[in-house]
Amino acid sequence: MWSNVETTFNANSTGPHRKGSDLEKKWENLTSTQRGIYQDHQRMLTLTGSPPFNSKCTIITEAVMNVIGKEGVDIMGIGPSSLDTSILQLTDMR
């Protein structure tokens, strides 16, 4: 799958070409970071009696969460081994 992403990315990029492994690592970092931001955002929405908060949930966070799914975001990191289903969800979209 990442070789297809590499080919498509490099065909549409005006910048330097990237290897599939570099793009995969970037995606992993992006999903990890944005998942945490989204979890914080959701937690702040459920608090009662607190003043309005400044959400860090940006258009990038929304876009990433739309790809990996918002429903199972809290599954990450539970139990002795963490379960990250984002790559499974991506392959299901193909």
PyMOL Python script that loads the backbone (N, CA, C, O; Angstrom):
from pymol import cmd

cmd.read_pdbstr("""\
ATOM      1  N   MET A   1       0.821  -1.183   0.000  1.00  0.00           N
ATOM      2  CA  MET A   1       0.000   0.000   0.000  1.00  0.00           C
ATOM      3  C   MET A   1       0.872   1.256   0.000  1.00  0.00           C
ATOM      4  O   MET A   1       0.570   2.222  -0.701  1.00  0.00           O
ATOM      5  N   TRP A   2       1.951   1.244   0.785  1.00  0.00           N
ATOM      6  CA  TRP A   2       2.783   2.443   0.882  1.00  0.00           C
ATOM      7  C   TRP A   2       3.551   2.723  -0.407  1.00  0.00           C
ATOM      8  O   TRP A   2       3.913   3.870  -0.666  1.00  0.00           O
ATOM      9  N   SER A   3       3.805   1.706  -1.211  1.00  0.00           N
ATOM     10  CA  SER A   3       4.442   1.965  -2.506  1.00  0.00           C
ATOM     11  C   SER A   3       3.473   2.706  -3.423  1.00  0.00           C
ATOM     12  O   SER A   3       3.890   3.554  -4.212  1.00  0.00           O
ATOM     13  N   ASN A   4       2.173   2.388  -3.321  1.00  0.00           N
ATOM     14  CA  ASN A   4       1.156   3.131  -4.085  1.00  0.00           C
ATOM     15  C   ASN A   4       1.067   4.577  -3.609  1.00  0.00           C
ATOM     16  O   ASN A   4       0.945   5.501  -4.414  1.00  0.00           O
ATOM     17  N   VAL A   5       1.129   4.763  -2.281  1.00  0.00           N
ATOM     18  CA  VAL A   5       1.108   6.112  -1.724  1.00  0.00           C
ATOM     19  C   VAL A   5       2.330   6.883  -2.201  1.00  0.00           C
ATOM     20  O   VAL A   5       2.223   8.049  -2.582  1.00  0.00           O
ATOM     21  N   GLU A   6       3.491   6.235  -2.181  1.00  0.00           N
ATOM     22  CA  GLU A   6       4.732   6.866  -2.649  1.00  0.00           C
ATOM     23  C   GLU A   6       4.606   7.318  -4.101  1.00  0.00           C
ATOM     24  O   GLU A   6       4.949   8.452  -4.437  1.00  0.00           O
ATOM     25  N   THR A   7       4.118   6.436  -4.950  1.00  0.00           N
ATOM     26  CA  THR A   7       3.976   6.751  -6.369  1.00  0.00           C
ATOM     27  C   THR A   7       3.028   7.927  -6.583  1.00  0.00           C
ATOM     28  O   THR A   7       3.341   8.853  -7.332  1.00  0.00           O
ATOM     29  N   THR A   8       1.883   7.889  -5.933  1.00  0.00           N
ATOM     30  CA  THR A   8       0.899   8.957  -6.074  1.00  0.00           C
ATOM     31  C   THR A   8       1.420  10.274  -5.511  1.00  0.00           C
ATOM     32  O   THR A   8       1.270  11.325  -6.134  1.00  0.00           O
ATOM     33  N   PHE A   9       2.034  10.212  -4.333  1.00  0.00           N
ATOM     34  CA  PHE A   9       2.565  11.424  -3.704  1.00  0.00           C
ATOM     35  C   PHE A   9       3.619  12.076  -4.590  1.00  0.00           C
ATOM     36  O   PHE A   9       3.567  13.279  -4.845  1.00  0.00           O
ATOM     37  N   ASN A  10       4.562  11.288  -5.052  1.00  0.00           N
ATOM     38  CA  ASN A  10       5.652  11.837  -5.859  1.00  0.00           C
ATOM     39  C   ASN A  10       5.169  12.343  -7.222  1.00  0.00           C
ATOM     40  O   ASN A  10       5.741  13.283  -7.774  1.00  0.00           O
ATOM     41  N   ALA A  11       4.125  11.724  -7.758  1.00  0.00           N
ATOM     42  CA  ALA A  11       3.578  12.186  -9.038  1.00  0.00           C
ATOM     43  C   ALA A  11       2.888  13.542  -8.901  1.00  0.00           C
ATOM     44  O   ALA A  11       2.830  14.317  -9.856  1.00  0.00           O
ATOM     45  N   ASN A  12       2.365  13.822  -7.705  1.00  0.00           N
ATOM     46  CA  ASN A  12       1.617  15.061  -7.485  1.00  0.00           C
ATOM     47  C   ASN A  12       2.395  16.112  -6.699  1.00  0.00           C
ATOM     48  O   ASN A  12       1.874  17.196  -6.434  1.00  0.00           O
ATOM     49  N   SER A  13       3.622  15.807  -6.326  1.00  0.00           N
ATOM     50  CA  SER A  13       4.414  16.713  -5.509  1.00  0.00           C
ATOM     51  C   SER A  13       5.342  17.564  -6.364  1.00  0.00           C
ATOM     52  O   SER A  13       5.952  17.073  -7.314  1.00  0.00           O
ATOM     53  N   THR A  14       5.442  18.841  -6.019  1.00  0.00           N
ATOM     54  CA  THR A  14       6.397  19.714  -6.687  1.00  0.00           C
ATOM     55  C   THR A  14       7.691  19.805  -5.884  1.00  0.00           C
ATOM     56  O   THR A  14       8.681  20.370  -6.347  1.00  0.00           O
ATOM     57  N   GLY A  15       7.671  19.243  -4.678  1.00  0.00           N
ATOM     58  CA  GLY A  15       8.844  19.258  -3.809  1.00  0.00           C
ATOM     59  C   GLY A  15       9.684  18.013  -4.007  1.00  0.00           C
ATOM     60  O   GLY A  15       9.520  17.289  -4.989  1.00  0.00           O
ATOM     61  N   PRO A  16      10.587  17.768  -3.066  1.00  0.00           N
ATOM     62  CA  PRO A  16      11.442  16.582  -3.177  1.00  0.00           C
ATOM     63  C   PRO A  16      10.628  15.285  -3.093  1.00  0.00           C
ATOM     64  O   PRO A  16       9.592  15.232  -2.430  1.00  0.00           O
ATOM     65  N   HIS A  17      11.101  14.272  -3.758  1.00  0.00           N
ATOM     66  CA  HIS A  17      10.435  12.971  -3.730  1.00  0.00           C
ATOM     67  C   HIS A  17      10.670  12.301  -2.379  1.00  0.00           C
ATOM     68  O   HIS A  17      11.731  12.447  -1.773  1.00  0.00           O
ATOM     69  N   ARG A  18       9.668  11.570  -1.926  1.00  0.00           N
ATOM     70  CA  ARG A  18       9.726  10.885  -0.637  1.00  0.00           C
ATOM     71  C   ARG A  18       9.597   9.384  -0.853  1.00  0.00           C
ATOM     72  O   ARG A  18       8.919   8.927  -1.774  1.00  0.00           O
ATOM     73  N   LYS A  19      10.265   8.625   0.018  1.00  0.00           N
ATOM     74  CA  LYS A  19      10.132   7.172   0.002  1.00  0.00           C
ATOM     75  C   LYS A  19       8.858   6.793   0.755  1.00  0.00           C
ATOM     76  O   LYS A  19       8.400   7.526   1.631  1.00  0.00           O
ATOM     77  N   GLY A  20       8.298   5.643   0.402  1.00  0.00           N
ATOM     78  CA  GLY A  20       7.097   5.152   1.072  1.00  0.00           C
ATOM     79  C   GLY A  20       7.297   5.000   2.559  1.00  0.00           C
ATOM     80  O   GLY A  20       6.390   5.287   3.340  1.00  0.00           O
ATOM     81  N   SER A  21       8.483   4.548   2.971  1.00  0.00           N
ATOM     82  CA  SER A  21       8.756   4.375   4.404  1.00  0.00           C
ATOM     83  C   SER A  21       8.752   5.711   5.132  1.00  0.00           C
ATOM     84  O   SER A  21       8.322   5.786   6.283  1.00  0.00           O
ATOM     85  N   ASP A  22       9.229   6.771   4.474  1.00  0.00           N
ATOM     86  CA  ASP A  22       9.213   8.108   5.081  1.00  0.00           C
ATOM     87  C   ASP A  22       7.772   8.623   5.205  1.00  0.00           C
ATOM     88  O   ASP A  22       7.408   9.232   6.211  1.00  0.00           O
ATOM     89  N   LEU A  23       6.968   8.375   4.186  1.00  0.00           N
ATOM     90  CA  LEU A  23       5.570   8.801   4.223  1.00  0.00           C
ATOM     91  C   LEU A  23       4.791   8.030   5.295  1.00  0.00           C
ATOM     92  O   LEU A  23       3.934   8.590   5.979  1.00  0.00           O
ATOM     93  N   GLU A  24       5.100   6.747   5.428  1.00  0.00           N
ATOM     94  CA  GLU A  24       4.436   5.940   6.456  1.00  0.00           C
ATOM     95  C   GLU A  24       4.782   6.460   7.846  1.00  0.00           C
ATOM     96  O   GLU A  24       3.900   6.590   8.694  1.00  0.00           O
ATOM     97  N   LYS A  25       6.045   6.757   8.086  1.00  0.00           N
ATOM     98  CA  LYS A  25       6.477   7.281   9.388  1.00  0.00           C
ATOM     99  C   LYS A  25       5.800   8.617   9.669  1.00  0.00           C
ATOM    100  O   LYS A  25       5.362   8.863  10.793  1.00  0.00           O
ATOM    101  N   LYS A  26       5.710   9.480   8.663  1.00  0.00           N
ATOM    102  CA  LYS A  26       5.030  10.762   8.822  1.00  0.00           C
ATOM    103  C   LYS A  26       3.570  10.552   9.192  1.00  0.00           C
ATOM    104  O   LYS A  26       3.044  11.236  10.070  1.00  0.00           O
ATOM    105  N   TRP A  27       2.909   9.600   8.519  1.00  0.00           N
ATOM    106  CA  TRP A  27       1.505   9.315   8.814  1.00  0.00           C
ATOM    107  C   TRP A  27       1.346   8.802  10.238  1.00  0.00           C
ATOM    108  O   TRP A  27       0.422   9.213  10.941  1.00  0.00           O
ATOM    109  N   GLU A  28       2.227   7.914  10.671  1.00  0.00           N
ATOM    110  CA  GLU A  28       2.162   7.382  12.036  1.00  0.00           C
ATOM    111  C   GLU A  28       2.320   8.507  13.055  1.00  0.00           C
ATOM    112  O   GLU A  28       1.578   8.569  14.035  1.00  0.00           O
ATOM    113  N   ASN A  29       3.282   9.391  12.826  1.00  0.00           N
ATOM    114  CA  ASN A  29       3.489  10.528  13.731  1.00  0.00           C
ATOM    115  C   ASN A  29       2.282  11.461  13.734  1.00  0.00           C
ATOM    116  O   ASN A  29       1.847  11.926  14.787  1.00  0.00           O
ATOM    117  N   LEU A  30       1.748  11.727  12.546  1.00  0.00           N
ATOM    118  CA  LEU A  30       0.601  12.614  12.418  1.00  0.00           C
ATOM    119  C   LEU A  30      -0.629  12.046  13.121  1.00  0.00           C
ATOM    120  O   LEU A  30      -1.310  12.766  13.851  1.00  0.00           O
ATOM    121  N   THR A  31      -0.918  10.772  12.913  1.00  0.00           N
ATOM    122  CA  THR A  31      -2.090  10.173  13.551  1.00  0.00           C
ATOM    123  C   THR A  31      -1.929  10.108  15.061  1.00  0.00           C
ATOM    124  O   THR A  31      -2.889  10.331  15.799  1.00  0.00           O
ATOM    125  N   SER A  32      -0.731   9.806  15.521  1.00  0.00           N
ATOM    126  CA  SER A  32      -0.485   9.742  16.960  1.00  0.00           C
ATOM    127  C   SER A  32      -0.698  11.107  17.609  1.00  0.00           C
ATOM    128  O   SER A  32      -1.368  11.214  18.636  1.00  0.00           O
ATOM    129  N   THR A  33      -0.133  12.131  17.016  1.00  0.00           N
ATOM    130  CA  THR A  33      -0.262  13.489  17.546  1.00  0.00           C
ATOM    131  C   THR A  33      -1.708  13.969  17.496  1.00  0.00           C
ATOM    132  O   THR A  33      -2.227  14.482  18.488  1.00  0.00           O
ATOM    133  N   GLN A  34      -2.353  13.807  16.356  1.00  0.00           N
ATOM    134  CA  GLN A  34      -3.716  14.315  16.190  1.00  0.00           C
ATOM    135  C   GLN A  34      -4.725  13.522  17.019  1.00  0.00           C
ATOM    136  O   GLN A  34      -5.721  14.084  17.476  1.00  0.00           O
ATOM    137  N   ARG A  35      -4.483  12.232  17.217  1.00  0.00           N
ATOM    138  CA  ARG A  35      -5.364  11.420  18.059  1.00  0.00           C
ATOM    139  C   ARG A  35      -5.347  11.972  19.485  1.00  0.00           C
ATOM    140  O   ARG A  35      -6.395  12.088  20.120  1.00  0.00           O
ATOM    141  N   GLY A  36      -4.160  12.311  19.987  1.00  0.00           N
ATOM    142  CA  GLY A  36      -4.043  12.876  21.330  1.00  0.00           C
ATOM    143  C   GLY A  36      -4.757  14.215  21.447  1.00  0.00           C
ATOM    144  O   GLY A  36      -5.436  14.470  22.441  1.00  0.00           O
ATOM    145  N   ILE A  37      -4.612  15.057  20.458  1.00  0.00           N
ATOM    146  CA  ILE A  37      -5.290  16.360  20.454  1.00  0.00           C
ATOM    147  C   ILE A  37      -6.802  16.157  20.451  1.00  0.00           C
ATOM    148  O   ILE A  37      -7.530  16.839  21.172  1.00  0.00           O
ATOM    149  N   TYR A  38      -7.266  15.216  19.633  1.00  0.00           N
ATOM    150  CA  TYR A  38      -8.709  14.959  19.556  1.00  0.00           C
ATOM    151  C   TYR A  38      -9.242  14.397  20.878  1.00  0.00           C
ATOM    152  O   TYR A  38     -10.327  14.773  21.321  1.00  0.00           O
ATOM    153  N   GLN A  39      -8.479  13.497  21.506  1.00  0.00           N
ATOM    154  CA  GLN A  39      -8.893  12.948  22.799  1.00  0.00           C
ATOM    155  C   GLN A  39      -9.005  14.051  23.844  1.00  0.00           C
ATOM    156  O   GLN A  39      -9.969  14.082  24.608  1.00  0.00           O
ATOM    157  N   ASP A  40      -8.031  14.957  23.885  1.00  0.00           N
ATOM    158  CA  ASP A  40      -8.088  16.086  24.818  1.00  0.00           C
ATOM    159  C   ASP A  40      -9.306  16.959  24.538  1.00  0.00           C
ATOM    160  O   ASP A  40      -9.993  17.396  25.461  1.00  0.00           O
ATOM    161  N   HIS A  41      -9.566  17.209  23.265  1.00  0.00           N
ATOM    162  CA  HIS A  41     -10.718  18.009  22.860  1.00  0.00           C
ATOM    163  C   HIS A  41     -12.017  17.359  23.336  1.00  0.00           C
ATOM    164  O   HIS A  41     -12.877  18.028  23.909  1.00  0.00           O
ATOM    165  N   GLN A  42     -12.156  16.069  23.101  1.00  0.00           N
ATOM    166  CA  GLN A  42     -13.366  15.351  23.508  1.00  0.00           C
ATOM    167  C   GLN A  42     -13.521  15.352  25.029  1.00  0.00           C
ATOM    168  O   GLN A  42     -14.632  15.512  25.537  1.00  0.00           O
ATOM    169  N   ARG A  43     -12.432  15.178  25.749  1.00  0.00           N
ATOM    170  CA  ARG A  43     -12.483  15.178  27.209  1.00  0.00           C
ATOM    171  C   ARG A  43     -12.938  16.548  27.720  1.00  0.00           C
ATOM    172  O   ARG A  43     -13.749  16.626  28.643  1.00  0.00           O
ATOM    173  N   MET A  44     -12.423  17.625  27.126  1.00  0.00           N
ATOM    174  CA  MET A  44     -12.807  18.970  27.549  1.00  0.00           C
ATOM    175  C   MET A  44     -14.290  19.247  27.273  1.00  0.00           C
ATOM    176  O   MET A  44     -14.932  19.992  28.015  1.00  0.00           O
ATOM    177  N   LEU A  45     -14.828  18.653  26.216  1.00  0.00           N
ATOM    178  CA  LEU A  45     -16.247  18.839  25.905  1.00  0.00           C
ATOM    179  C   LEU A  45     -17.155  18.210  26.944  1.00  0.00           C
ATOM    180  O   LEU A  45     -18.283  18.665  27.134  1.00  0.00           O
ATOM    181  N   THR A  46     -16.682  17.163  27.626  1.00  0.00           N
ATOM    182  CA  THR A  46     -17.515  16.448  28.583  1.00  0.00           C
ATOM    183  C   THR A  46     -17.435  17.026  29.990  1.00  0.00           C
ATOM    184  O   THR A  46     -18.240  16.660  30.846  1.00  0.00           O
ATOM    185  N   LEU A  47     -16.491  17.914  30.248  1.00  0.00           N
ATOM    186  CA  LEU A  47     -16.378  18.506  31.574  1.00  0.00           C
ATOM    187  C   LEU A  47     -17.539  19.453  31.831  1.00  0.00           C
ATOM    188  O   LEU A  47     -17.953  20.201  30.946  1.00  0.00           O
ATOM    189  N   THR A  48     -18.058  19.413  33.052  1.00  0.00           N
ATOM    190  CA  THR A  48     -19.149  20.310  33.403  1.00  0.00           C
ATOM    191  C   THR A  48     -18.634  21.377  34.352  1.00  0.00           C
ATOM    192  O   THR A  48     -17.702  21.140  35.120  1.00  0.00           O
ATOM    193  N   GLY A  49     -19.232  22.527  34.296  1.00  0.00           N
ATOM    194  CA  GLY A  49     -18.886  23.605  35.199  1.00  0.00           C
ATOM    195  C   GLY A  49     -17.585  24.316  34.868  1.00  0.00           C
ATOM    196  O   GLY A  49     -17.128  25.156  35.643  1.00  0.00           O
ATOM    197  N   SER A  50     -16.992  23.999  33.750  1.00  0.00           N
ATOM    198  CA  SER A  50     -15.744  24.673  33.395  1.00  0.00           C
ATOM    199  C   SER A  50     -16.039  25.792  32.394  1.00  0.00           C
ATOM    200  O   SER A  50     -16.993  25.712  31.620  1.00  0.00           O
ATOM    201  N   PRO A  51     -15.207  26.833  32.423  1.00  0.00           N
ATOM    202  CA  PRO A  51     -15.417  27.911  31.450  1.00  0.00           C
ATOM    203  C   PRO A  51     -15.122  27.418  30.044  1.00  0.00           C
ATOM    204  O   PRO A  51     -14.529  26.353  29.874  1.00  0.00           O
ATOM    205  N   PRO A  52     -15.528  28.176  29.037  1.00  0.00           N
ATOM    206  CA  PRO A  52     -15.216  27.778  27.663  1.00  0.00           C
ATOM    207  C   PRO A  52     -13.703  27.588  27.499  1.00  0.00           C
ATOM    208  O   PRO A  52     -12.913  28.298  28.122  1.00  0.00           O
ATOM    209  N   PHE A  53     -13.318  26.655  26.684  1.00  0.00           N
ATOM    210  CA  PHE A  53     -11.907  26.358  26.488  1.00  0.00           C
ATOM    211  C   PHE A  53     -11.515  26.643  25.053  1.00  0.00           C
ATOM    212  O   PHE A  53     -12.353  26.660  24.151  1.00  0.00           O
ATOM    213  N   ASN A  54     -10.235  26.866  24.863  1.00  0.00           N
ATOM    214  CA  ASN A  54      -9.705  27.074  23.520  1.00  0.00           C
ATOM    215  C   ASN A  54      -9.325  25.717  22.955  1.00  0.00           C
ATOM    216  O   ASN A  54      -8.353  25.102  23.393  1.00  0.00           O
ATOM    217  N   SER A  55     -10.079  25.261  22.001  1.00  0.00           N
ATOM    218  CA  SER A  55      -9.831  23.957  21.407  1.00  0.00           C
ATOM    219  C   SER A  55      -8.595  23.988  20.527  1.00  0.00           C
ATOM    220  O   SER A  55      -8.372  24.943  19.783  1.00  0.00           O
ATOM    221  N   LYS A  56      -7.790  22.929  20.619  1.00  0.00           N
ATOM    222  CA  LYS A  56      -6.640  22.779  19.738  1.00  0.00           C
ATOM    223  C   LYS A  56      -7.005  21.913  18.532  1.00  0.00           C
ATOM    224  O   LYS A  56      -6.142  21.527  17.744  1.00  0.00           O
ATOM    225  N   CYS A  57      -8.282  21.620  18.405  1.00  0.00           N
ATOM    226  CA  CYS A  57      -8.769  20.775  17.323  1.00  0.00           C
ATOM    227  C   CYS A  57      -8.835  21.621  16.047  1.00  0.00           C
ATOM    228  O   CYS A  57      -9.724  22.457  15.888  1.00  0.00           O
ATOM    229  N   THR A  58      -7.883  21.389  15.146  1.00  0.00           N
ATOM    230  CA  THR A  58      -7.774  22.183  13.925  1.00  0.00           C
ATOM    231  C   THR A  58      -8.370  21.427  12.743  1.00  0.00           C
ATOM    232  O   THR A  58      -8.869  20.312  12.890  1.00  0.00           O
ATOM    233  N   ILE A  59      -8.311  22.039  11.596  1.00  0.00           N
ATOM    234  CA  ILE A  59      -8.782  21.393  10.373  1.00  0.00           C
ATOM    235  C   ILE A  59      -7.943  20.144  10.069  1.00  0.00           C
ATOM    236  O   ILE A  59      -8.454  19.175   9.508  1.00  0.00           O
ATOM    237  N   ILE A  60      -6.664  20.168  10.438  1.00  0.00           N
ATOM    238  CA  ILE A  60      -5.809  18.993  10.242  1.00  0.00           C
ATOM    239  C   ILE A  60      -6.258  17.866  11.155  1.00  0.00           C
ATOM    240  O   ILE A  60      -6.336  16.713  10.730  1.00  0.00           O
ATOM    241  N   THR A  61      -6.557  18.192  12.416  1.00  0.00           N
ATOM    242  CA  THR A  61      -7.054  17.181  13.352  1.00  0.00           C
ATOM    243  C   THR A  61      -8.340  16.570  12.829  1.00  0.00           C
ATOM    244  O   THR A  61      -8.499  15.349  12.834  1.00  0.00           O
ATOM    245  N   GLU A  62      -9.255  17.409  12.380  1.00  0.00           N
ATOM    246  CA  GLU A  62     -10.527  16.913  11.847  1.00  0.00           C
ATOM    247  C   GLU A  62     -10.306  16.015  10.629  1.00  0.00           C
ATOM    248  O   GLU A  62     -10.945  14.971  10.504  1.00  0.00           O
ATOM    249  N   ALA A  63      -9.410  16.417   9.737  1.00  0.00           N
ATOM    250  CA  ALA A  63      -9.155  15.627   8.525  1.00  0.00           C
ATOM    251  C   ALA A  63      -8.563  14.261   8.879  1.00  0.00           C
ATOM    252  O   ALA A  63      -8.984  13.241   8.333  1.00  0.00           O
ATOM    253  N   VAL A  64      -7.596  14.239   9.783  1.00  0.00           N
ATOM    254  CA  VAL A  64      -6.981  12.963  10.188  1.00  0.00           C
ATOM    255  C   VAL A  64      -8.010  12.079  10.878  1.00  0.00           C
ATOM    256  O   VAL A  64      -8.080  10.880  10.607  1.00  0.00           O
ATOM    257  N   MET A  65      -8.804  12.658  11.762  1.00  0.00           N
ATOM    258  CA  MET A  65      -9.796  11.866  12.487  1.00  0.00           C
ATOM    259  C   MET A  65     -10.890  11.356  11.556  1.00  0.00           C
ATOM    260  O   MET A  65     -11.459  10.292  11.801  1.00  0.00           O
ATOM    261  N   ASN A  66     -11.191  12.089  10.505  1.00  0.00           N
ATOM    262  CA  ASN A  66     -12.166  11.604   9.530  1.00  0.00           C
ATOM    263  C   ASN A  66     -11.629  10.389   8.781  1.00  0.00           C
ATOM    264  O   ASN A  66     -12.403   9.524   8.371  1.00  0.00           O
ATOM    265  N   VAL A  67     -10.318  10.316   8.601  1.00  0.00           N
ATOM    266  CA  VAL A  67      -9.722   9.165   7.918  1.00  0.00           C
ATOM    267  C   VAL A  67      -9.640   7.965   8.848  1.00  0.00           C
ATOM    268  O   VAL A  67     -10.037   6.864   8.467  1.00  0.00           O
ATOM    269  N   ILE A  68      -9.129   8.159  10.069  1.00  0.00           N
ATOM    270  CA  ILE A  68      -8.913   7.008  10.961  1.00  0.00           C
ATOM    271  C   ILE A  68     -10.148   6.654  11.763  1.00  0.00           C
ATOM    272  O   ILE A  68     -10.222   5.563  12.328  1.00  0.00           O
ATOM    273  N   GLY A  69     -11.118   7.551  11.826  1.00  0.00           N
ATOM    274  CA  GLY A  69     -12.365   7.266  12.530  1.00  0.00           C
ATOM    275  C   GLY A  69     -12.383   7.867  13.918  1.00  0.00           C
ATOM    276  O   GLY A  69     -11.404   7.775  14.659  1.00  0.00           O
ATOM    277  N   LYS A  70     -13.489   8.477  14.265  1.00  0.00           N
ATOM    278  CA  LYS A  70     -13.629   9.132  15.562  1.00  0.00           C
ATOM    279  C   LYS A  70     -14.211   8.205  16.626  1.00  0.00           C
ATOM    280  O   LYS A  70     -14.041   8.453  17.820  1.00  0.00           O
ATOM    281  N   GLU A  71     -14.882   7.159  16.213  1.00  0.00           N
ATOM    282  CA  GLU A  71     -15.602   6.312  17.155  1.00  0.00           C
ATOM    283  C   GLU A  71     -14.670   5.544  18.087  1.00  0.00           C
ATOM    284  O   GLU A  71     -14.922   5.469  19.289  1.00  0.00           O
ATOM    285  N   GLY A  72     -13.598   4.975  17.544  1.00  0.00           N
ATOM    286  CA  GLY A  72     -12.727   4.119  18.351  1.00  0.00           C
ATOM    287  C   GLY A  72     -11.468   4.791  18.826  1.00  0.00           C
ATOM    288  O   GLY A  72     -10.492   4.108  19.139  1.00  0.00           O
ATOM    289  N   VAL A  73     -11.453   6.113  18.893  1.00  0.00           N
ATOM    290  CA  VAL A  73     -10.227   6.821  19.221  1.00  0.00           C
ATOM    291  C   VAL A  73      -9.746   6.514  20.631  1.00  0.00           C
ATOM    292  O   VAL A  73      -8.542   6.560  20.886  1.00  0.00           O
ATOM    293  N   ASP A  74     -10.649   6.202  21.552  1.00  0.00           N
ATOM    294  CA  ASP A  74     -10.235   5.962  22.924  1.00  0.00           C
ATOM    295  C   ASP A  74      -9.711   4.553  23.153  1.00  0.00           C
ATOM    296  O   ASP A  74      -9.294   4.240  24.269  1.00  0.00           O
ATOM    297  N   ILE A  75      -9.716   3.696  22.149  1.00  0.00           N
ATOM    298  CA  ILE A  75      -9.208   2.336  22.289  1.00  0.00           C
ATOM    299  C   ILE A  75      -7.689   2.321  22.368  1.00  0.00           C
ATOM    300  O   ILE A  75      -7.110   1.423  22.980  1.00  0.00           O
ATOM    301  N   MET A  76      -7.047   3.290  21.765  1.00  0.00           N
ATOM    302  CA  MET A  76      -5.592   3.335  21.708  1.00  0.00           C
ATOM    303  C   MET A  76      -4.993   3.347  23.106  1.00  0.00           C
ATOM    304  O   MET A  76      -5.327   4.208  23.921  1.00  0.00           O
ATOM    305  N   GLY A  77      -4.118   2.405  23.382  1.00  0.00           N
ATOM    306  CA  GLY A  77      -3.370   2.407  24.629  1.00  0.00           C
ATOM    307  C   GLY A  77      -4.048   1.709  25.792  1.00  0.00           C
ATOM    308  O   GLY A  77      -3.506   1.744  26.897  1.00  0.00           O
ATOM    309  N   ILE A  78      -5.183   1.085  25.614  1.00  0.00           N
ATOM    310  CA  ILE A  78      -5.855   0.397  26.706  1.00  0.00           C
ATOM    311  C   ILE A  78      -5.303  -1.012  26.830  1.00  0.00           C
ATOM    312  O   ILE A  78      -5.079  -1.691  25.828  1.00  0.00           O
ATOM    313  N   GLY A  79      -5.089  -1.441  28.044  1.00  0.00           N
ATOM    314  CA  GLY A  79      -4.644  -2.805  28.296  1.00  0.00           C
ATOM    315  C   GLY A  79      -3.155  -2.981  28.148  1.00  0.00           C
ATOM    316  O   GLY A  79      -2.430  -2.020  27.889  1.00  0.00           O
ATOM    317  N   PRO A  80      -2.684  -4.234  28.315  1.00  0.00           N
ATOM    318  CA  PRO A  80      -1.249  -4.498  28.259  1.00  0.00           C
ATOM    319  C   PRO A  80      -0.636  -4.228  26.886  1.00  0.00           C
ATOM    320  O   PRO A  80       0.540  -3.876  26.789  1.00  0.00           O
ATOM    321  N   SER A  81      -1.415  -4.390  25.845  1.00  0.00           N
ATOM    322  CA  SER A  81      -0.908  -4.056  24.506  1.00  0.00           C
ATOM    323  C   SER A  81      -1.899  -3.113  23.863  1.00  0.00           C
ATOM    324  O   SER A  81      -3.110  -3.295  23.985  1.00  0.00           O
ATOM    325  N   SER A  82      -1.387  -2.107  23.180  1.00  0.00           N
ATOM    326  CA  SER A  82      -2.286  -1.121  22.584  1.00  0.00           C
ATOM    327  C   SER A  82      -2.810  -1.632  21.250  1.00  0.00           C
ATOM    328  O   SER A  82      -2.157  -2.425  20.570  1.00  0.00           O
ATOM    329  N   LEU A  83      -3.976  -1.173  20.897  1.00  0.00           N
ATOM    330  CA  LEU A  83      -4.617  -1.567  19.653  1.00  0.00           C
ATOM    331  C   LEU A  83      -4.798  -0.326  18.801  1.00  0.00           C
ATOM    332  O   LEU A  83      -5.536   0.588  19.170  1.00  0.00           O
ATOM    333  N   ASP A  84      -4.135  -0.294  17.678  1.00  0.00           N
ATOM    334  CA  ASP A  84      -4.257   0.834  16.753  1.00  0.00           C
ATOM    335  C   ASP A  84      -4.830   0.294  15.454  1.00  0.00           C
ATOM    336  O   ASP A  84      -4.152  -0.416  14.712  1.00  0.00           O
ATOM    337  N   THR A  85      -6.084   0.636  15.185  1.00  0.00           N
ATOM    338  CA  THR A  85      -6.764   0.097  14.012  1.00  0.00           C
ATOM    339  C   THR A  85      -6.746   1.049  12.828  1.00  0.00           C
ATOM    340  O   THR A  85      -7.437   0.807  11.838  1.00  0.00           O
ATOM    341  N   SER A  86      -5.971   2.129  12.905  1.00  0.00           N
ATOM    342  CA  SER A  86      -6.016   3.125  11.832  1.00  0.00           C
ATOM    343  C   SER A  86      -5.556   2.549  10.500  1.00  0.00           C
ATOM    344  O   SER A  86      -6.149   2.872   9.471  1.00  0.00           O
ATOM    345  N   ILE A  87      -4.528   1.712  10.476  1.00  0.00           N
ATOM    346  CA  ILE A  87      -4.063   1.144   9.208  1.00  0.00           C
ATOM    347  C   ILE A  87      -5.094   0.168   8.644  1.00  0.00           C
ATOM    348  O   ILE A  87      -5.246   0.060   7.427  1.00  0.00           O
ATOM    349  N   LEU A  88      -5.798  -0.540   9.518  1.00  0.00           N
ATOM    350  CA  LEU A  88      -6.852  -1.440   9.051  1.00  0.00           C
ATOM    351  C   LEU A  88      -7.990  -0.652   8.422  1.00  0.00           C
ATOM    352  O   LEU A  88      -8.563  -1.068   7.414  1.00  0.00           O
ATOM    353  N   GLN A  89      -8.313   0.487   9.022  1.00  0.00           N
ATOM    354  CA  GLN A  89      -9.375   1.313   8.469  1.00  0.00           C
ATOM    355  C   GLN A  89      -8.974   1.890   7.121  1.00  0.00           C
ATOM    356  O   GLN A  89      -9.816   2.029   6.233  1.00  0.00           O
ATOM    357  N   LEU A  90      -7.705   2.226   6.957  1.00  0.00           N
ATOM    358  CA  LEU A  90      -7.238   2.749   5.676  1.00  0.00           C
ATOM    359  C   LEU A  90      -7.314   1.684   4.587  1.00  0.00           C
ATOM    360  O   LEU A  90      -7.713   1.970   3.459  1.00  0.00           O
ATOM    361  N   THR A  91      -6.930   0.457   4.928  1.00  0.00           N
ATOM    362  CA  THR A  91      -6.936  -0.598   3.915  1.00  0.00           C
ATOM    363  C   THR A  91      -8.376  -0.982   3.552  1.00  0.00           C
ATOM    364  O   THR A  91      -8.635  -1.423   2.432  1.00  0.00           O
ATOM    365  N   ASP A  92      -9.313  -0.814   4.495  1.00  0.00           N
ATOM    366  CA  ASP A  92     -10.717  -1.088   4.201  1.00  0.00           C
ATOM    367  C   ASP A  92     -11.295  -0.078   3.236  1.00  0.00           C
ATOM    368  O   ASP A  92     -12.269  -0.370   2.542  1.00  0.00           O
ATOM    369  N   MET A  93     -10.706   1.120   3.179  1.00  0.00           N
ATOM    370  CA  MET A  93     -11.213   2.164   2.299  1.00  0.00           C
ATOM    371  C   MET A  93     -10.844   1.916   0.850  1.00  0.00           C
ATOM    372  O   MET A  93     -11.483   2.473  -0.043  1.00  0.00           O
ATOM    373  N   ARG A  94      -9.825   1.091   0.581  1.00  0.00           N
ATOM    374  CA  ARG A  94      -9.357   0.850  -0.783  1.00  0.00           C
ATOM    375  C   ARG A  94     -10.316   0.022  -1.557  1.00  0.00           C
ATOM    376  O   ARG A  94     -10.072  -0.273  -2.727  1.00  0.00           O
TER     377      ARG A  94
END
""", "prot")
cmd.dss("prot")
cmd.show_as("cartoon", "prot")
cmd.util.cbc("prot")
cmd.orient("prot")
